[in-house]
Amino acid sequence: MADRPHHAQRAPSTDAFDATALTKQFEQLILTKRFDNLQKQCRSRSRTSSPSPSQSSSSYPASPGRPSPCPSYQSSQRSSRLRSLPIVPMPPQDPASMKFRNLLHGLSVTPTKYENPGLLDEALTVIPLDRLYSEAEEECQIFQAQAASVGKKPEWGYQDCVIRALLKWFKRSFFTFVNNPPCSRCFMPTIAHGMAPPTPDETARGATRVELYRCSEPSCGAFERFPRYSDVWQLLQTRRGRVGEWANCFTMLCRALGSRVRWVWNSEDYVWTEVYSEHQKRWVHVDACEEAWDQPRLYTEGWGRKLAYCIAFSIDGATDVTRRYVRSPAKHGAHRTRAPEEVLLWVIYEIRKMRREKLSPSERRRLMKEDEREERELRAFTAAALAAEINALFPPRRSTRPDEQKTPVSREEAAAEWLRTRQSGGTGQSGPDRPGEGR
Ligand SMILES: [Zn+2]
């Protein structure tokens, strides 16, 4: 297939050494060993209430207020290394954990703001629906034709194509990226001049912070205000901003077009979108600033960043999706020091519980199943990374990369490589890459 340039053909091999089979054996061995260790740990910590290892970390606790039987900070440190292991949620007890909990609760509100029929109607009036739908229809037919020619299921469905068309339009025609806003009097570039308190009008329109800029032309010297709006109504009007405004507005527009959405917060000051693909039955990474679709390895393997936390928020709750974006924690994982892992899990359950309170039992069950499916998906990434590490211990014979990792993600790898080569070129989008001013 044209989109799988890195897929290694299994050529008849002359060497009898089969790294793939060996990798699988090692992987199984390590998982079994970890599993045994976990059972031992839990047995030694509590005789009466040791959690069954089959209770995955995605299971939904009856009450987040329930004191946890056995966790400790030490175990949390272990857990953060062994992300594939089930951990037991624990309520926050120290000030740092409380602070992290409050932060996550605050962030979790963002996607709830999209659930406003008036807002979504307004959003639909700015989207060129006919154009996007016909583009989606066309692309969908291409996927179908491609799939038919190889006797497989199409890679993406119609609704996925609608969001892909939206992504293209949003980035190329609708939203503007602003580093320093140009002088509105003489249109010359401006220089950052600190912050200013929002005016009553700016406050009324949802600006919490206002950046101040001064015209670089000495004879002008005018001040330019750049209010940072978090209110999506306002963003439909201003249509400009940095990553924060981009992700917020784009996620809301995906919702307006009928997709289930997530707003993903990253602790290294970046945000993006996830859209649920009914066709593929999974959450798909979408970055409006980069016009990136399903390239979760962009930030780590593409940009070489280290990430600690990537938390996805939706109207149905919160999920720690870091493993989707950090495939190799050893290489690209930043230290997760804001709270013990048990606390993070507790807060995530707390947010889920809150968001799902009013749902019917059957809807709650459906979401729980979905959480479990995603947990399996995220664990598979960890297993693949482990397999890759093991494979790297062997001298490269057939290929420098393991088949396990390559086969399901070759498209992403190709994209990451393409991005690496493109990094130095610069496309005017270097703004969002800079830490500290991303959002
Ligand atoms: Zn000026």
Boltz pocket constraint, residues with backbone or C-beta under 6 A from the ligand:
constraints:
  - pocket:
      binder: B
      contacts: [[A, 183], [A, 184], [A, 185], [A, 186], [A, 187], [A, 188], [A, 215], [A, 216], [A, 217], [A, 220], [A, 221], [A, 222]]
      max_distance: 6.0
